[in-house]
Every structure is written in structure tokens, then in C-alpha cells.
Amino acid sequence: MKETKLCHSIEDAIRACGLRDGMTVDFNHHLRDGDYVIPMVMNAIGKLGIKDIKVFSAGIFNGMMNRGLTDLIHQGVITSTEVTGNSSILGGMISRGELPKVCRFHTHGGRARTIVEEDLHIDVCFVAAPTADCMGNCNGVEGPNAFGSIGYSMSSSRYADKTVVITDNLVPYPLQRTSIDESVVDYVVQVDAIGDPNGIATGIAKPTKDPLALIIAEYASKTIEFSGLLKDGFSYQAGAGGPSIATTRYLSEIMKRKKVHGSFILGGVTGTSVDLLEEGLFDTIMDVQCFDRKAAASLRDDPRHREISDACYAMRGGPNGNRSCAVDSLDVVVLGALEIDLDFNCNLVVNSSGLITGGAGGHTDTAEGSKMSMIVAPLRRTRYPTVVKKCTSITTPGKDVDVLITEYGISVNPKNQELALRLKDAGLKVVSIEELQALAESMTGIPDEVRFGDRLVAEVIGRNGEVIDRVYNILE
């Protein structure tokens, strides 16, 4: 009988890996708010008496925090985090200085670069895998808790000192369809459940019926139509927010009317993206993470729907790096933002009241890589303006942003005068960003200035490893 890598428990795997105080552990975030693996592993680390752990994860969400991570921070088990996606609970703790060490926010491509260039050393990578065999061959598309692409464990599983696959669907060796293979896996643990895949579609990943969001989406789709980029071979990525999904739906109707056939859809993938593939509007989806179960099923069943790694998605070249990556072939990306300022800088990490609530995601990667980056956002959110004189924090530099679209009109970055002329000639409502900022301020008033202390609590790291911004503790 073949020797296996199976461990009896997560605790046994942790011991076998030699995890000690002060080390770094890595996770994917593909189950998002439905993830059980990160809390299971970190609670096991805490029970073993190990402390001062850095959590390097593609994302940490509120569901994970509520399953024990908050307590582990208070107990000194977790002392810092480095993430791309973030929750309001963790963000609030970072903002208040409750973690003793500086935390960092990476872009998706920057995270892969950090791994491959070994700017950060991963001691143990824990892979949440919906299906695996006894030697660690695994994928994300099969099994009762399939979540789709497992792209955000591909680089880390290869570069970590030790890699542990955690699965709730252990199948006979060899697994026929493999995303991560046994050559990089040290141990395998079978658990009752890795998570709830219904938690993949957390708040951002749902369609909208909001009338203002639909107005924004219509403006956005027309901006794409008249940009000069919508032609055969067109490539496209949209986020998972309501306005972005609505933009994709409007765009599909324009493509049908104009008989335009696209080449590929990229990125985090929703069921709406799958609709465009199935309708024959695009040739391929290149998928680093799935935002809903329809996308996961498509990746499993449709050979035109291709899984890619985090490095293939957005990592820039370096001494050990890529020759190319997919975002640098993008025509158009549709993105959101918490704030955008008069220089078109975007903020996704710190909200207008000064609390860390978000993360960088692929925003900066795609904004820089695409031919046209579009920010879709309401002019204001309750009493806070979205368009401001100066962002509370900067995630994506304005030099990489082409256009802002709100329900009150379209503002084009002055660097792209050709686009502004195209949109004006098409009869679209083009206004200056200064007009939008003044209008927003007239509606909300001037918000109170946020008071920060002098303790550095977080850094926002750019795609190439540079520090874009520093965030200090909030004074409440």
C-alpha cells in the first residue's frame, strides 16, 4: 500500500511542520466569509501555545474573525497580518493599534511578487482544498464544498518551507484533475468541513437593483462603447460589486447589438461573466478566484473557462518573476473605490471616518495594467462624499486611473484627452472632477477632519513592492 502524507489532525500537521513562535503562516481566501480553515488552523496553533504568528493571507473576512481570530489577536497568538482583502473587524483592530506589529496591505499581484521574490518568507502554507488525495494533489472545483479556482494558493504552496493541504473530500490516489500537485505538498489533513461555499458570495458579489447604481452602470457601459476599445478581440475585467455586475450586463447588450466578439474575461469571476462566455461573446475566461457557485461550476465543466495562478494573473517581472501576466493585456477594467480625489488617486483601505475597512485586492494591478481603468462609484455614501479633495489614504495612484463614473456624470483624467473628446462627441455627460467634488461637498457638507495618532499601524504596498501609503492609529 502506498505511503501517504495523511496526518490525524491539524495539530499533528502543525507539529510535523515545526511551527514555532514568530513564524509566518499562509492561507488562501477562496471561501471568503464561509471559510473554516483559517480559524481551525489558528485556533489549533493557539491551543499548542504558539504565539507571535504573522498571518499572510489573500484575505481575512468577518466570518473568520468571529470564529476565533479576534480572541487570538487579544491573546498574542496573531501579532500581525499581511493581506489583500480585509474585513471591518480586523481593520478596526488594526486602526486602534490592537495588533502590536505593523500590518501590510498588498495587491494580488504584489502579494505574488512578495512570495516569489521572497521579500516575505512563508514557513507553513495551509491550503483549503475542496478535493484532495492522500499525497496532496488537490483542486478547488470538485467536492461538496467546491469554490472554484484555487489560484491564490499556487505561488505560496510552491515557495513555502512546508505546505499542508486541508480537505473535506479525500479521494483515492491519484486525483485525476489537479491544480496543486503533490510535488509541493508535505502533509494532508482530512476534516469534516473546510467551509460553506455559500459564503463565497459575501456582500460585494451580488447584483444590484439600486436605481443609482443602474444609472452609473449605464454611463459606464456607454463609456466602454465609445472609448474606441470595444472591437473584436476586446478583453475585460469587472469587479464583483453591484455597479460592476450591472455594467457587465449592459455591456453584453451593446456587444450583441454591435456584433463585437471579445477575446477573454479576466479576474475574480461572477456568474454574470459566465453568462457572457455561454452567450458566445467571449472566447475564454481566465480565472484566479470565483465569486459565486455558478462561476465555480463553470470552471469545473467548461474547458473555455481556465484556471490561472495569482502570479499569472497580476505579478510583474523581477529577478525570479514572470515574463508577462494577464492584467497587462487587459483593455478595460471596471473598479470601485471608497474615495477618489481631485488627482484621481483612489482609496480602498481606509474609510472616510478613518477606520481601515478594506483591502487593495487587484485594484492597483489592473488599473496600471489595463488600457482603460474605470472607477464606478456613487457621488456620496450617506453623509460622506466619495469624491474628495484629498483621499484619506491612497491605494491606487491617480496616474493609473482613466475615468470616474458617478450618477451625476463622467469625469475623465486630464491625461486622457482623447477619451474625453470621444465621450463628448458621443453626447455623454462629461464633467470635471472638480465639479463632482464640489457637488458632493454641497450635499454632505465638509466632513470633520479625521484625527490620527503618531503610531504606524499599517502600510499600503504597491504592485512592485513600494510603500504607497502609511496608515496611523485612529484617535476616537
Secondary structure, 3 states (H helix, E strand, C coil): CCCCCEECCHHHHHHHHCCCCCCEEEECCCCHHHECHHHHHHHHHHHCCCCCEEEEEEECCHHHHHHHHHHHHHCCCEEEEEEEECCHHHHHHHHCCCCCCCEEECCHHHHHHHHHCCCCCCCEEEEEECEECCCCCEECCCCCCCCCCCHHHHHHHHHCCEEEEEECCECCCCCCCCCECHHHCCEEEECCCCECHHHHCCHHHCCCCCHHHHHHHHHHHHHHHCCCCCCCCCCEEECCCHHHHHHHHHHHHHHHHHCCCEEEEEEEECHHHHHHHHCCCEEEEEEEEECCHHHHHHHHHCCCEEECCHHHHHCCCCCCCCCCCHHHHCCEEEECCCEEECCCCEECCECCCCCECCCCCCHHHHHHHCCEEEEECCCEECCEECEECCCCCCCECHHHCCEEEECCEEEECCCCHHHHHHHHHCCCCECCHHHHHHHHHHHHCCCCCCCEEEEEEEEEECCCCCEEEEEEEECC
